[in-house]
Amino acid sequence: MVPKRREMDPAIWSRLPEDLLDHVLSFLPPKMLLKLRSTCKHFNSLLFSPSFLSKTKCSSSAFSCFILLSHPQCYDQYPLYDSTHGTWRRLSLPYSLLLPSAATLLSSSKGLLCFSLPSSSSFLVCNLVTLSSRTIDFPTYPFDFELLTLVSTPSGYKIFMLFAKSFPNYAFVYDSTDQSWSKFDIDGFPLTILSQSSHQEGVFYKGSLYFTTPEPFSIVRFDLENGIWETPNDANDHMTMMLPHELTFFRLVNDGEESNRLYLIGGVGRNGISTTMKLWELGCGGNWIEVERVPEMMCRKFMSVCYHNYDHVYCFWHQGMICVCCYTWPEILYYNVARRTWHWLPSCPSLPHKWSCGFRWFSFLPHLYALV
């Protein structure tokens, strides 16, 4: 005979101390927590409590990891490649986050997405898991910005961008902790030197954002804390970062916080024509150590795709993969760091063939604790 299961008296639950109840709830899986948020205000507030989220098992490992495609024709639906299961999906924005057709996805960082809303002269930072968002007004009007980069920090996030239509040029940084903009002069660093690729975001590495310049090639960095621009190629710098020879273009990639490594991928050749592509890793003392080269047939295909117009090339890191993309091509060439192998990402079957340009890919790692 199966014993009858006894249910706890509701009177006991009602008198349970709040901290003990939160401890019990912290053992629930993420999907159940999301369902509970609609039952009462307290449960909903837990999803925005850093102290509670630090106790839970809710992390990026609880969700699949995605590569997200943004395109001018996407509007409120975005193709997603589930890199955990190797399948394609479609992301439909919830009704509460429906965006105007002119909205543009600009950057992503650890579960947060940053959109530009030109019609309202603002940005929108949102977390699609918790359905939370924040609207941030442009720091000045009119505002023609470049190289916007969203950077997650332990206490929130920062948004970096350059103000293009001014002299001298300025950098603006938004800090979510005090919800304010800071303005920094670009002394000695004219905006034109940062225009090697309008699609490449800054690369966050050891507290600074790193950018590449067109010929003569170099690397510059912006310290997010004090707003100072520096050139690590200076002879008196302890990290000289002397670039490899015969580069025709190059991009930087950082592996996030997994091991804090900085990579350089670039074309090698003469007279601006790449005959091969190589990958380097920053070693001790600022030396670039060659890691791999792109197989010949893959390199030829990629070069034919971008027509040697390297301004269309951009890169990003995604869960152990270095992704190399072209703004005019719907496929991604990626390097699996652990396996040391190169691959093409499977094409999205739902993409119309008539889409010929405007392909912007982002790493999207859903997080419950990514606070807006």
C-alpha positions in Angstrom: 0.0 0.0 0.0 1.4 3.3 -1.1 1.6 5.7 1.9 -0.4 8.9 1.5 1.9 11.9 0.9 1.5 14.5 3.6 1.4 18.1 2.5 2.9 20.8 4.7 0.4 23.0 6.5 0.1 26.3 4.6 0.2 28.0 8.0 3.8 26.8 8.4 4.8 28.2 5.0 3.2 31.5 5.8 5.4 31.9 9.0 8.6 30.7 7.3 11.3 33.4 7.6 12.0 35.1 4.3 15.7 34.3 4.2 14.9 30.6 4.8 12.3 30.7 2.1 14.8 32.3 -0.3 17.2 29.5 0.5 14.7 26.9 -0.4 13.8 28.7 -3.7 17.5 28.9 -4.6 17.5 25.1 -5.3 14.9 25.5 -8.0 16.0 25.2 -11.7 16.0 28.4 -13.7 12.9 27.6 -15.7 10.8 27.1 -12.6 12.1 30.4 -11.1 10.9 32.2 -14.2 7.5 30.6 -13.9 7.2 31.6 -10.3 8.0 35.3 -10.9 4.4 35.9 -11.9 2.9 34.5 -8.7 3.9 37.4 -6.4 6.0 40.5 -6.2 8.5 39.0 -3.9 9.3 36.1 -6.2 9.6 38.5 -9.1 12.1 40.7 -7.2 14.3 37.7 -6.5 15.4 37.6 -10.1 16.8 41.1 -9.7 18.6 40.4 -6.4 22.3 39.8 -6.7 22.5 38.3 -3.3 19.8 35.7 -4.2 21.2 35.0 -7.6 24.6 34.3 -6.1 23.1 31.4 -4.1 21.3 29.8 -7.0 22.5 27.4 -9.6 21.4 30.0 -12.2 24.3 30.7 -14.5 25.1 30.6 -18.2 25.6 26.9 -17.9 21.9 26.5 -17.2 21.0 27.8 -20.7 22.1 27.1 -24.2 24.6 29.4 -25.8 23.8 31.2 -29.0 25.2 33.0 -31.9 22.7 35.7 -32.9 22.3 37.2 -36.3 21.1 40.8 -36.7 20.1 42.0 -40.1 18.2 45.1 -41.4 15.4 42.7 -42.5 15.1 40.9 -39.2 12.9 43.4 -37.3 11.5 41.6 -34.2 12.8 38.1 -35.1 16.5 37.0 -35.0 18.0 33.8 -36.3 19.9 32.0 -33.5 22.5 29.2 -33.8 22.4 27.0 -30.7 26.1 26.2 -30.3 25.3 23.8 -27.5 23.1 21.5 -29.6 24.2 22.5 -33.1 20.7 23.6 -34.3 19.1 26.8 -35.7 16.3 28.6 -33.9 14.4 31.9 -34.2 14.2 34.4 -31.4 11.0 36.5 -31.3 11.2 39.5 -29.0 8.5 39.5 -26.3 5.7 42.0 -26.6 7.1 44.1 -23.7 10.3 44.6 -25.7 9.0 45.2 -29.2 11.3 47.6 -30.9 10.6 50.2 -33.7 11.8 49.0 -37.2 14.7 51.5 -37.1 16.1 49.9 -34.0 19.6 48.4 -34.5 21.4 45.8 -32.4 24.8 47.2 -31.7 26.5 45.1 -29.1 26.1 42.2 -26.6 27.8 41.2 -23.4 27.1 38.3 -21.0 23.3 38.1 -21.5 22.7 41.8 -22.2 21.9 43.3 -25.6 22.3 46.9 -26.5 20.0 48.5 -29.2 20.1 51.9 -30.8 16.7 53.7 -30.9 17.2 56.7 -33.3 13.6 57.7 -33.2 13.8 58.4 -29.5 17.5 59.4 -29.4 18.3 56.7 -26.9 19.8 53.2 -26.4 18.0 50.2 -25.0 19.8 47.7 -22.8 17.8 44.6 -22.1 18.0 41.1 -20.6 15.7 38.8 -22.6 15.6 36.1 -19.8 14.3 38.4 -17.1 12.4 40.6 -19.6 14.0 43.6 -18.0 15.3 46.7 -19.8 16.6 50.2 -19.4 16.4 53.2 -21.8 19.4 55.4 -21.8 19.3 58.8 -23.5 22.0 59.9 -25.9 24.6 62.0 -24.0 24.2 64.9 -26.6 22.1 65.9 -29.6 22.6 65.3 -32.4 24.7 62.2 -31.7 26.6 60.5 -34.5 28.6 57.7 -32.7 31.0 55.0 -33.7 32.6 51.8 -32.3 30.0 51.3 -29.6 31.0 48.5 -27.2 29.0 47.1 -24.3 31.2 45.8 -21.5 30.0 43.8 -18.5 31.5 44.6 -15.1 31.2 43.0 -11.7 28.7 45.7 -10.6 26.8 46.2 -13.9 28.0 47.3 -17.3 29.6 50.2 -19.3 28.9 51.5 -22.7 31.8 53.0 -24.7 31.5 55.0 -27.9 33.3 57.7 -30.0 31.5 60.9 -31.0 32.4 61.3 -34.6 31.0 64.7 -35.5 33.2 66.9 -33.4 36.6 68.4 -33.2 38.4 67.5 -31.1 36.9 64.0 -31.0 35.4 62.7 -27.7 34.9 59.3 -26.1 31.8 58.8 -24.0 31.4 56.1 -21.3 28.1 55.2 -19.7 28.3 53.6 -16.2 25.2 51.6 -15.1 26.2 51.9 -11.4 25.5 55.6 -11.3 23.5 55.8 -14.5 25.5 58.6 -16.0 27.8 59.5 -18.9 31.4 60.6 -18.7 33.1 62.5 -21.5 36.8 62.1 -22.4 39.0 64.1 -24.8 40.9 62.0 -27.4 44.2 63.9 -27.0 46.6 62.9 -29.8 44.3 60.1 -31.1 42.3 61.4 -34.1 39.2 59.4 -34.8 40.5 58.5 -38.3 43.1 56.1 -36.9 40.4 53.9 -35.4 38.5 53.3 -38.6 40.0 50.1 -39.9 36.7 48.3 -39.5 33.4 50.0 -38.7 31.9 46.7 -37.7 34.6 45.6 -35.2 33.9 46.5 -31.5 36.6 47.3 -29.0 38.2 44.3 -27.3 38.1 44.3 -23.5 41.4 43.1 -22.1 42.8 43.7 -18.6 40.6 46.8 -17.9 41.1 48.5 -21.2 39.4 48.5 -24.6 41.8 47.7 -27.5 41.4 48.9 -31.1 43.3 48.3 -34.3 44.2 51.1 -36.8 44.6 51.1 -40.5 48.1 51.4 -42.1 50.5 52.0 -40.7 49.1 49.2 -38.5 49.1 49.6 -34.7 47.1 48.9 -31.6 45.7 51.6 -29.2 43.9 51.1 -26.0 41.4 53.1 -23.8 41.5 52.7 -20.1 37.8 52.5 -19.0 38.5 53.6 -15.5 40.5 56.8 -16.0 39.7 57.6 -19.7 43.3 57.6 -20.9 44.3 56.6 -24.4 47.6 54.7 -24.8 49.7 53.1 -27.5 51.1 49.8 -26.2 53.6 49.9 -29.1 55.7 52.5 -27.3 59.2 51.4 -26.5 58.8 52.3 -22.8 55.7 50.1 -22.5 56.1 46.8 -20.7 53.7 45.2 -23.2 55.1 46.4 -26.6 52.8 44.2 -28.7 55.0 44.5 -31.8 52.9 43.3 -34.7 53.7 40.4 -37.0 55.3 41.3 -40.4 53.5 41.6 -43.8 50.0 42.0 -42.4 47.3 43.1 -44.8 44.7 43.5 -42.1 44.2 42.2 -38.5 41.6 42.0 -35.8 41.8 41.3 -32.0 39.8 38.8 -30.0 39.7 38.2 -26.2 38.5 35.0 -24.7 36.4 36.8 -22.1 37.3 35.9 -18.5 38.0 32.2 -19.2 41.8 32.6 -19.2 42.1 36.2 -20.2 44.0 35.5 -23.4 44.3 38.0 -26.3 44.4 36.7 -29.9 45.2 38.4 -33.2 43.9 37.1 -36.5 45.0 38.7 -39.7 45.8 38.3 -43.4 49.4 38.0 -44.6 50.6 39.0 -48.0 51.8 41.9 -50.1 50.4 45.1 -51.6 47.2 44.8 -49.6 46.4 41.3 -51.0 46.2 38.4 -48.5 47.6 35.1 -49.6 47.0 33.4 -46.2 45.4 34.0 -42.8 47.1 33.3 -39.5 46.2 33.3 -35.8 48.5 34.5 -33.1 48.3 34.6 -29.3 49.8 37.3 -27.1 52.7 35.8 -25.1 54.8 37.0 -22.3 56.4 40.4 -22.8 54.0 41.4 -25.6 55.3 39.0 -28.3 52.8 37.5 -30.7 53.1 33.7 -31.0 51.8 32.0 -34.1 49.1 29.4 -33.2 47.5 28.3 -36.4 46.9 29.2 -40.0 43.6 29.0 -41.9 43.6 26.0 -44.3 44.2 27.1 -47.9 40.8 26.3 -49.3 39.0 28.0 -46.4 41.2 31.0 -46.8 40.5 31.3 -50.5 36.8 31.1 -49.9 36.9 33.8 -47.2 39.0 36.1 -49.4 36.6 35.7 -52.3 33.7 36.4 -50.0 35.1 39.8 -48.8 36.7 40.6 -52.2 39.8 41.7 -50.2 37.7 44.6 -48.8 38.9 44.0 -45.2 36.8 46.8 -43.8 33.9 44.3 -43.8 35.8 41.8 -41.6 35.1 41.6 -37.9 35.7 39.0 -35.2 34.3 37.9 -31.8 34.7 35.2 -29.2 32.0 32.7 -28.5 32.4 29.8 -26.0 35.8 28.5 -27.1 35.4 29.7 -30.7 37.1 32.5 -32.5 34.5 33.6 -35.0 35.6 35.5 -38.2 32.8 37.2 -40.1 32.2 39.3 -43.1 29.5 42.0 -43.2 28.5 40.9 -46.8 28.4 37.1 -46.2 25.9 35.0 -44.2 28.4 32.4 -43.0 30.9 32.3 -40.2 34.4 30.9 -40.3 35.5 29.8 -36.8 38.4 28.3 -35.0 37.8 25.8 -32.2 40.5 26.6 -29.7 40.3 23.4 -27.7 40.4 21.1 -30.8 42.7 23.5 -32.8 40.5 23.0 -35.9 38.8 25.4 -38.4 35.2 25.1 -39.5 32.4 26.9 -41.3 29.3 27.4 -39.3 26.3 25.7 -40.9 24.2 28.1 -43.0 20.9 29.3 -41.5 18.2 27.5 -43.6 15.7 30.3 -43.1 17.8 33.1 -44.5 16.5 34.5 -47.9 19.0 34.2 -50.7 18.4 37.8 -51.6 20.0 39.1 -48.4 23.4 40.2 -49.7 24.8 42.4 -47.0 24.2 43.7 -43.5 25.1 40.5 -41.6 26.0 41.3 -37.9 26.7 38.3 -35.7 26.9 38.4 -31.9 27.7 36.0 -29.1 24.5 35.7 -26.9 24.9 34.0 -23.5 21.6 34.2 -21.6 22.1 35.1 -17.9 19.6 35.6 -15.1 22.0 37.7 -13.1 22.8 40.2 -15.9 21.2 43.3 -14.4 20.2 46.3 -16.5 
